[in-house]
Amino acid sequence: MTTDHLTHDRPPRRIPHAASKVPEVTVYFWIIKVLTTGMGETASDFLAHLFGPIPAVGLGGLALVAALAVQFTARRYVAWIYWTAIVMVSVFGTMAADVLHVGLGVPYALSTPFFLLALAAVFALWYASERTLSIHSITTRRRETFYWAAVLATFALGTAAGDLTATIGLGYLGSAVLYAVAIAVPAVAHRAGRMGAVLAFWSAYVITRPLGASVADWMAVGHGRGGLALGLGPVTAAWTVAILGFVGYLAASGKDVRRDAMV
């Protein structure tokens, strides 16, 4: 009996699909994603008021590096590790956009297309290197690096875009309504067969940022700015509790992990 015969007759090898470093895209994914965007927006502003802009950026950068180091070290997707990294990307991505506007005086009308070009460059390099932008392929260190670079760019882009629409007359509530409608477009287009899964995912992923941030800002800012005046600290705390609840549920249930795949 030859080696080839043995190879063909044995059952397919099962490998853990959890070797992928990202969660499966479920309704829980989108809920937590929106929560992290809003929490990151208000947490960034809260920390800037508490410590000052420069120390806040420094602390945010260190926390982001630490969170990503743990994420890259992990050998598979772990809910609390992954979502901690997402939260820190959200906080620091907000700071990056705010530094350009507040610190350097760059208007949102310029920073928004700048971050859009940055995201396009990440996607171009990613596709040129890997020939795919699918999140289901995040199983190598290089692909994971491209993935997190894209995630960081989407958060910065979404922050700038959300602030842009809020300051040109829509306000935070109007911006939230705009992005709530906009996020339905890729979902409907994908279901109708007019948009591929990868493009639909990344389009919705970008829109979640200004959607969550606009809702959180609307809840936090004063009545004079069209908000509910709940305050940055309370809104940050409330959204953090919600994130912890959902992530804890996923960590316990594993509902965002496909156990295995046939190869």
C-alpha positions as CSV (number, residue, x, y, z in Angstrom):
1,M,0.0,0.0,0.0
2,T,1.5,3.3,-1.1
3,T,1.8,6.5,0.9
4,D,-0.5,8.2,-1.5
5,H,-3.2,5.6,-0.9
6,L,-2.9,6.1,2.8
7,T,-3.2,9.9,2.3
8,H,-6.3,9.7,0.2
9,D,-8.1,7.1,2.3
10,R,-7.7,8.8,5.7
11,P,-10.5,11.1,6.9
12,P,-10.0,14.9,6.4
13,R,-7.9,16.5,9.1
14,R,-9.9,18.8,11.4
15,I,-8.2,21.9,12.5
16,P,-9.6,24.5,15.0
17,H,-11.3,27.3,13.2
18,A,-10.6,29.3,16.3
19,A,-7.0,29.6,15.0
20,S,-8.5,32.6,13.3
21,K,-7.6,35.6,15.4
22,V,-11.0,37.4,15.0
23,P,-14.6,36.5,16.0
24,E,-17.3,35.3,13.7
25,V,-19.5,38.1,12.5
26,T,-22.8,37.7,14.4
27,V,-25.4,40.2,15.7
28,Y,-23.3,40.3,18.9
29,F,-20.3,41.4,16.9
30,W,-22.1,44.4,15.6
31,I,-23.7,45.3,18.9
32,I,-20.4,45.3,20.7
33,K,-18.7,47.1,17.8
34,V,-21.1,50.0,18.1
35,L,-20.8,50.0,21.9
36,T,-17.0,50.2,21.7
37,T,-17.1,53.1,19.2
38,G,-19.4,55.1,21.5
39,M,-17.4,54.2,24.6
40,G,-14.1,55.1,22.9
41,E,-15.5,58.5,21.9
42,T,-16.6,59.6,25.3
43,A,-13.7,57.9,27.1
44,S,-11.2,59.8,24.9
45,D,-12.8,63.1,25.7
46,F,-13.2,62.2,29.4
47,L,-9.5,61.3,29.7
48,A,-8.4,64.4,27.9
49,H,-10.4,66.6,30.4
50,L,-9.1,64.6,33.3
51,F,-5.4,64.4,32.5
52,G,-4.9,66.9,29.7
53,P,-4.7,66.1,26.0
54,I,-0.9,65.2,25.8
55,P,-0.9,62.9,28.9
56,A,-4.1,61.3,27.7
57,V,-2.7,60.6,24.2
58,G,0.4,59.1,25.8
59,L,-1.6,56.9,28.2
60,G,-3.9,55.8,25.3
61,G,-0.9,55.0,23.1
62,L,0.7,52.8,25.8
63,A,-2.5,51.0,26.6
64,L,-3.1,50.4,22.8
65,V,0.4,48.9,22.4
66,A,-0.1,46.7,25.5
67,A,-3.5,45.5,24.3
68,L,-2.2,44.7,20.8
69,A,0.8,42.9,22.2
70,V,-1.5,40.6,24.1
71,Q,-3.7,40.1,21.1
72,F,-0.7,39.2,18.8
73,T,0.7,36.9,21.4
74,A,-2.6,34.9,21.7
75,R,-2.6,31.8,19.5
76,R,-6.4,32.0,18.8
77,Y,-9.3,34.3,19.2
78,V,-10.1,35.0,22.8
79,A,-13.1,37.3,23.4
80,W,-11.8,39.5,26.2
81,I,-8.4,39.9,24.6
82,Y,-9.8,40.8,21.2
83,W,-12.4,43.3,22.5
84,T,-10.0,44.9,24.8
85,A,-7.8,45.6,21.8
86,I,-10.8,47.0,19.9
87,V,-11.7,49.3,22.8
88,M,-8.1,50.7,23.0
89,V,-8.1,51.2,19.2
90,S,-11.4,53.0,19.6
91,V,-10.0,55.3,22.3
92,F,-6.7,56.0,20.6
93,G,-8.3,56.3,17.1
94,T,-10.5,59.0,18.5
95,M,-7.5,60.7,20.0
96,A,-5.6,60.6,16.7
97,A,-8.5,62.3,14.9
98,D,-8.8,64.9,17.6
99,V,-5.1,65.6,17.7
100,L,-5.3,66.6,14.0
101,H,-8.3,68.9,14.6
102,V,-7.7,70.3,18.1
103,G,-4.0,70.1,18.4
104,L,-2.9,70.9,14.8
105,G,-6.0,72.9,13.6
106,V,-6.7,70.5,10.7
107,P,-10.4,70.9,9.8
108,Y,-12.6,67.7,9.7
109,A,-13.2,68.4,6.0
110,L,-9.5,67.7,5.4
111,S,-8.9,65.0,8.0
112,T,-11.8,62.9,6.9
113,P,-10.5,62.4,3.3
114,F,-6.9,62.0,4.7
115,F,-8.0,59.1,6.9
116,L,-10.0,57.7,4.0
117,L,-6.9,57.7,1.8
118,A,-4.9,56.1,4.7
119,L,-7.5,53.3,4.9
120,A,-7.5,52.8,1.1
121,A,-3.7,52.6,1.3
122,V,-3.9,49.9,4.0
123,F,-6.4,47.9,1.9
124,A,-4.3,48.3,-1.2
125,L,-1.2,47.0,0.5
126,W,-3.1,44.2,2.2
127,Y,-4.7,43.0,-1.0
128,A,-1.4,43.3,-3.0
129,S,0.3,41.1,-0.4
130,E,-2.4,38.6,0.5
131,R,-4.9,38.7,-2.5
132,T,-7.8,38.9,0.0
133,L,-9.3,41.3,2.5
134,S,-11.6,38.7,4.1
135,I,-11.6,38.6,7.9
136,H,-12.1,34.9,7.7
137,S,-8.4,34.6,6.6
138,I,-6.8,36.2,9.6
139,T,-4.6,33.2,10.5
140,T,-1.1,34.6,10.0
141,R,0.9,37.3,11.7
142,R,1.1,39.4,8.5
143,R,-2.6,39.3,7.8
144,E,-3.3,40.1,11.4
145,T,-1.0,43.1,11.1
146,F,-2.9,44.4,8.1
147,Y,-6.2,43.7,9.8
148,W,-5.4,45.9,12.9
149,A,-3.9,48.6,10.7
150,A,-7.2,48.7,8.8
151,V,-9.2,48.7,12.1
152,L,-7.2,51.6,13.4
153,A,-7.7,53.6,10.2
154,T,-11.5,52.9,10.2
155,F,-11.8,54.3,13.7
156,A,-9.9,57.4,12.9
157,L,-11.9,57.9,9.7
158,G,-15.2,57.3,11.4
159,T,-14.3,59.7,14.2
160,A,-13.5,62.5,11.8
161,A,-16.5,61.8,9.6
162,G,-18.9,61.8,12.6
163,D,-17.5,65.1,13.9
164,L,-17.7,66.5,10.4
165,T,-21.4,65.8,10.0
166,A,-22.1,67.0,13.5
167,T,-20.4,70.3,13.0
168,I,-22.0,71.2,9.6
169,G,-25.5,71.4,10.9
170,L,-26.8,67.9,11.5
171,G,-25.8,67.8,15.2
172,Y,-25.1,64.6,17.1
173,L,-28.7,63.2,16.9
174,G,-29.0,64.1,13.2
175,S,-25.7,62.4,12.6
176,A,-26.8,59.3,14.5
177,V,-29.9,59.1,12.3
178,L,-27.9,59.6,9.1
179,Y,-25.4,56.8,9.9
180,A,-28.2,54.5,11.2
181,V,-29.7,54.8,7.7
182,A,-26.3,54.5,6.0
183,I,-25.3,51.3,7.8
184,A,-28.4,49.6,6.3
185,V,-27.2,50.3,2.8
186,P,-24.4,47.7,2.6
187,A,-26.6,45.1,4.4
188,V,-29.4,45.6,1.9
189,A,-27.1,45.7,-1.1
190,H,-25.4,42.5,0.0
191,R,-28.7,40.7,0.5
192,A,-29.8,41.8,-3.0
193,G,-26.6,40.5,-4.5
194,R,-25.3,43.9,-5.5
195,M,-22.4,44.0,-3.1
196,G,-19.8,41.4,-2.2
197,A,-19.5,40.1,1.4
198,V,-16.0,41.7,1.9
199,L,-17.0,45.1,0.7
200,A,-20.3,45.0,2.6
201,F,-18.5,44.1,5.8
202,W,-15.8,46.8,5.7
203,S,-18.4,49.4,4.6
204,A,-20.6,48.6,7.6
205,Y,-17.5,48.4,9.8
206,V,-16.5,52.0,8.9
207,I,-20.0,53.3,9.5
208,T,-20.3,51.8,12.9
209,R,-17.7,54.2,14.2
210,P,-19.6,57.5,13.5
211,L,-22.9,55.8,14.4
212,G,-21.8,54.8,17.9
213,A,-19.8,58.0,18.5
214,S,-22.7,60.2,17.5
215,V,-25.1,58.4,19.8
216,A,-22.6,58.5,22.7
217,D,-21.9,62.2,22.1
218,W,-25.6,63.0,21.9
219,M,-26.1,61.3,25.3
220,A,-23.1,63.0,26.9
221,V,-23.0,66.7,25.7
222,G,-25.0,69.5,27.2
223,H,-28.5,70.7,26.2
224,G,-26.9,73.7,24.5
225,R,-25.2,71.4,22.0
226,G,-28.4,69.4,21.5
227,G,-27.5,66.5,23.8
228,L,-29.0,64.8,26.9
229,A,-26.3,66.2,29.2
230,L,-25.7,62.9,30.9
231,G,-21.9,63.6,31.1
232,L,-18.8,62.0,29.7
233,G,-18.0,59.9,32.7
234,P,-21.5,58.4,33.3
235,V,-21.9,57.6,29.6
236,T,-18.5,56.0,29.4
237,A,-19.2,53.9,32.5
238,A,-22.6,52.8,31.2
239,W,-21.3,51.8,27.8
240,T,-18.4,50.0,29.4
241,V,-20.7,48.0,31.6
242,A,-22.7,47.0,28.5
243,I,-19.6,45.9,26.7
244,L,-18.4,43.8,29.6
245,G,-21.8,42.2,29.8
246,F,-21.9,41.2,26.1
247,V,-18.2,40.1,26.0
248,G,-18.6,38.1,29.1
249,Y,-21.6,36.3,27.6
250,L,-19.6,35.5,24.4
251,A,-16.6,34.3,26.4
252,A,-18.9,32.0,28.3
253,S,-21.1,30.8,25.5
254,G,-18.6,30.8,22.6
255,K,-21.3,31.9,20.2
256,D,-18.9,34.0,18.2
257,V,-16.5,31.0,17.6
258,R,-16.9,28.3,14.9
259,R,-15.4,25.3,16.6
260,D,-13.8,23.6,13.6
261,A,-13.6,23.5,9.9
262,M,-12.8,20.7,7.4
263,V,-9.7,20.9,5.3
